[in-house]
Amino acid sequence: MGTRDWSWILVTTLVALMLKEVLTSSCPTVCHCQPVDRVSRDKTRMFNDCSNRSLESLPEHYSHHALKLNISFNRFSKLAADFFGKGSHDLRSVFLNNNSITAIAESTFRVLPSLWMLDLSGNKLETLEKYTFKNNTSLWSLILRGNNIKLPANTIFLEAPFLVRLDLSYNNLETLDDNTFLSMNKLKSLRLHNNRLNSLSKSWFRGLKNLHHLFLEDNNLHYLNPDTFVYTESLIELSLSRNNLMISSGQPFLRIHTLERLYLNGCNLTFLPGMMFEMMTRLRYLFVSNNRLRTLDYGMLVYFEDLVYLNACDNLLSCDCDLKDTWQWCKYRNIKADVNCGVSGQILEMCAGSWNVVGDLVCNATTTTITPITTTSTTKTSTESPPLSSPEAVSSESSNVGLFAGIGIALLLVVLIALGIGYWHYSTRRSSHPRQDPHMTTRLVDMLPFHNEQDEY
C-alpha cells in the first residue's frame, strides 16, 4: 500500500471523527440524535429523540439542525408561549404524544413556521384556542387522538385552512357544530371514530368539499339521512363499522356518487335491501362482515359498475339456491368475494373462497332443493347457467335455440321433398309398366325412389 493510499485513509478518518464530534456537540446529552439527510457540506438535518426521559422542559439545543423532534412520554403539563424558546425554521415534525398536557398557549407554535406534522395524542387537552395554528401555514397533519376535546359552539374549531389530516378519535365527542370544520376546506382525511356520536347532521360537514376519507366507526349511530354527506363532494372512503345502524328498505342508504370504499362491518344488519346502493354506482370495495345477514340478494349488487371486492364473512348465510345467483354474478364479473356460508346448519369456518361450494350445486327452478353435480376423474359435467342479470348470456341462449329450430325445420323439408319425389316416380312406373303377376302384392322395393327393375332378382 503506497503513501498516497495511507494519506487518503487518514483524511477520511479525520473527517469522520470531526463530523461525529460536531453532531455529538449539537445533540443534547439526554437525547439520541441521528442524521436524516445532508443539506450541504456543513449542515446535516437530524432526528432528535428525547422521548421517555422524564423531561419537564426542553433541553438546550433541542432543535439544533433538527428536522424531527420526539419528546413523547415525558412530563410536560402546560406548553407556555416560550416553550420552544426561539424556535426553529427547520423543525417539521414534533411528537408530543403521551405526556400530561392540559393547556397550550395560543402562540406556542408560532416559532415553528415549517411545522408539518404535530402529534398531541394521549394527553389531557380539553380546549384549544382557535388561532393556535393560524401562522403554521405548512401544517399538514394534526393528531389529537385520545384527549378529552370539547368542541366550541357556534364557531370554528381551529383556524387551519391548510390542514389535510385531522384525527379527533377517542375524544368522547357527543356532538359537532355546524361551524366546526368550516375553515378546513383542504381537509382530505378526518378521523372521528371511537367517540359517542349518536346522530349526524349534513350541516356539520359544510366546507369539506375536498374530503376523501371519513372514519366514523365505533360510535352510537343508528339512523343516517340519505343526504348526510351531500356536502362532501369528493368522498371516496367511508367507515361506519360497529354502529347499530337501521336500514330503510324504501330509499337509498346514502347518496354518495363518488364513494369507492364502504365499511359496514359489525353493524347488526339483518338484510340489505335492493335499493340500498342505488346511489353508489362507483363503489369498488364493500365490507359487510360480522353482521346477521341471512341472504345476499344479487339484485342489490347490480348497481355496482366497478365492484372488485366483496367481504361478507361471518354472517348467517346458507349455502343454498338463494345464494346461487349472487355467486354467479361475482364469478362472471371476476369479483373477489370473501364469503362463508352454512351447510346443514353449520357455518364454514374458512371465509376466503369457502362459498364456492354453492357453485357445485344445481338448483331446481320450481323448488329450493339442491342436487349436487356429478363429476368424474376425467370430465366434469356442469349445468350452471349464466347469471340472470347477464344480457349477453340471455342473448346467446336465445340465439342457440333459434339456430337449432331452423336446422330441424330444414331437415324436415328435405325429407318431405324426397318422399314426394319418390312417390311421383313410383306412380309413373305403375302407369307405364303393368304388373306381370296380378296376384302378387306390392313389394317394398317397388316403392323405393329411383328403383331399377333390372335389379329385382
Helices and strands as residue ranges (DSSP letters): H 3-26, E 32-40, E 43-49, E 66-70, E 78-79, E 93-95, E 103-104, G 108-111, E 117-119, E 141-143, E 165-167, E 189-191, G 202-205, E 213-215, E 237-239, E 261-263, E 285-287, G 298-300, E 309-311, H 321-332, E 336-338, E 342-343, E 346-347, G 354-360, E 361-363, E 370-372, H 391-432, H 444-447, G 453-455
